[in-house]
Every structure is written in structure tokens, then in C-alpha cells.
Amino acid sequence: MKQENIATAGNMGSKVRSDCFVSVELTQSGGVQIDLKSKVKFMYGKDITDLTQKVFDFFEIENANVSIQDSGALPHVLAARLEAAINKLKVTDKEYLPEFIRENKYETAKDQFRFSRLYLPGNSPSLMINAGLHKPNGLILDLEDAVAFDKKHEARYLVRNSLRALNFYKAEKMVRINQVPLGLDDLSFVVPHGVNLILVPKCESAQQVVEVNLRIAELQKQHDQSGKIWLMPIIESALGVIKAYEIASSAGNIVALAIGLEDYTADIGTRRTNEGNESFFARSMVVNACKAARIQAIDSVFSDVGDMEALKENVIKSKALGFDGMGCIHPRQIKVIHENFAPDSIEIEKAKKIVNAFIDAGEKGLGVVSLGTKMIDPPVVKRAEKVIKVALDLGLIRADWRNDFLTETKG
């Protein structure tokens, strides 16, 4: 909200946690006056006011009335709220950035497993804190549908600061930007700050991917960065489905296509069901486009967070269609998704045979890998190796699985 020389940012209310609501009024004199209301004022009041003063000094604001209603905001949250309010009142290129914690300084691989990705509303810090402890493969800080339009400005600062200061516990750091072209403005808040993967919503053409990549390249050059940033376009319309392969093959940094069934079913004028007959064509098109482009296919979220049995059935169907993972909107969904996207005993045993044959051929100096009378192509070996890796990561097989396998086959 902006009213003449007053601006606000943040959230308040009896149910708000780990956040704050700030109001900033620029004045002509009197210095920076801070009115703090907080249940932890006795313990942390000085830290809060010191940080507030530091932010105003950084932006060279000498006079202001600042009201803070604190609900347990962490320093990077308070700083984001103050900066968002200040930027509504003052044009500046300066950024007040929290320290980039070393735990978040990692990149991710194009072909790593992405069974699960947990959506976190980009303007709700309480849902972000410790979300990585639930061990999803990816955490999505969402700037799009989960953020009200009038809150998108302030959410950008919170997402930026969270990428730097919030421990993701090695989950892939993802951000869903807004639909292009609005989403291009989001990129300056995420590209320089350690994001691993950007989701491009409502993607309907390769040109949208090109525009995103051009802006990423521009920002990386500006900030002297060269790390790989992956893209996951989301197919959410009839046109997007028809153009799925065009989109999937439009750039080398695309690791997957996701499908968003709520918007897709609305676009074709039908209702989404658990059976999924109304989306079978679209999901099959997306899977085939991904497999043709040699990238991952990621299914839509399952919206009933209370029905784990229905979720399990949905995951089994999804895997059978060829999907490699799906989104989730609640931490309790992660375990079910991982267990049912994980390779089963038949897949693991097949993978053991293929990988063993590959190792055996190498040990014998053979240039060709065969299993029985069948030749094994390199992509098949690579897929089998990935199955073994995830089985190891999930504790489904032992580290010395090959010795066990050889013993069993000899017996």
C-alpha cells in the first residue's frame, strides 16, 4: 500500500508467524523514529531496532517514522519487509542483501532425480523456514499463483533474501516466476542469488523460453556469474500441450516440463477428477515431448492433502504414464511420492543385471555391452545406473550390492 509518503509491507494478524508488518513514513526531520510492537521485545528489541536503523542508514534515509508489528520475523525477513516498503517510496538501485550462507552454495545436475518439489508461497516466511527438513527433492519459492497481485512486489524481496539466508538442506532451490512478460522482472531478484532452477508458468511457446534465457544471460554477465540455471516450463493450456515438444527442445538448460492440470482443465472447459480421464491426452503429450527431448516429465500437484491413499494411486498412475516426479503442496505428501516413484524390486533387479553387465564388459575390455543375447545401448545403461543410484540413496540396496548380486547369481 502507498499513500503519499507512507508505504507498508508484510503480514500481520493472530495467525501470522515468523513475519512482521512494517509501515514507513518519510519525514522532514526528527531522525528515524522506530515504534516496535513485539512479544519478544524484551529479548530481541535492541537487535530489531539496530537492524532497522542499519537498513535506513544503508538507503541514506535520515528521517522517517517506522512502525513494526513483529510476529517473530527472522532478520532476513525484517530486512526484506523494510526494503520493500522503502522501495515504494524511494527510487534506488541499492540492495540490502543478507549474507549468502555457505550451506546454500551448491549447484544441481540436469539429470538428477526430481521425484518431489514442494511449493511454498513466496510471501509466507513461516512456511519456508525448515521446509527442507522434510527432504523434498526441490523447494519452490512461488511468486506466481500463491501470491496476491498487490503483494508480488514485496514477495520478490522476501524470496531473494530467503535464497541467500534460508537453509534449503540441499534441496534444489527453485523459484516459480510470474508468467512472461511479468516474470522477466522477477529474474533480477533470483538469478544473482543462488537459484538452481526457474519454473516458467503458463508456457505456450519457445519464444517465452528464449526471453527468459536472454534475461538470465544478461543478469549473469552483469553480476559476473556463470553457474548453470535450469528451466522447467509448465504446460497449463491447450496451446501449451500442442507445442510441448517445441518448448521442451527449445533450450539446452531445460531439464523438465511440468504440467499444471488445474489451469489446463479450466482452459479446455472441464473439471479435474482423480481418475484423470479428462487430462490423459495432455499428460501423454507432455510425457512424449519430454522423452523425445531427453528431459524429465513432471506431473501436476495432487490437491487433496488429506487423502494419502488417493495420492498413492495417483503417483502409481503417473509413474505408469512415464512421469518422473510430481509437485506437492504439503510436506506430508513427500513420503508417499518418494516411496511410489522410487524403483520397485523388479526395476532394481533389472538395473543390477544391466549395470553388472556394463562393469563386466569394461573389466574384460569389451567395447560392446550385452545381456544374454541382447545388446545394451548406452542410454539404457545410464538409466540403469540412475536406478541403482536412487536405490542406494533411499537405502533400498546396500553399497556393495554387486557382490551380493554376484553371490546370488552364482548360487
Summary of the structure (lengths in Angstrom):
residues: 411
radius of gyration: 24.4
end to end distance: 74.0
largest distance: 87.9
contacts: 1327
relative contact order: 0.08
helix: 47%
strand: 18%
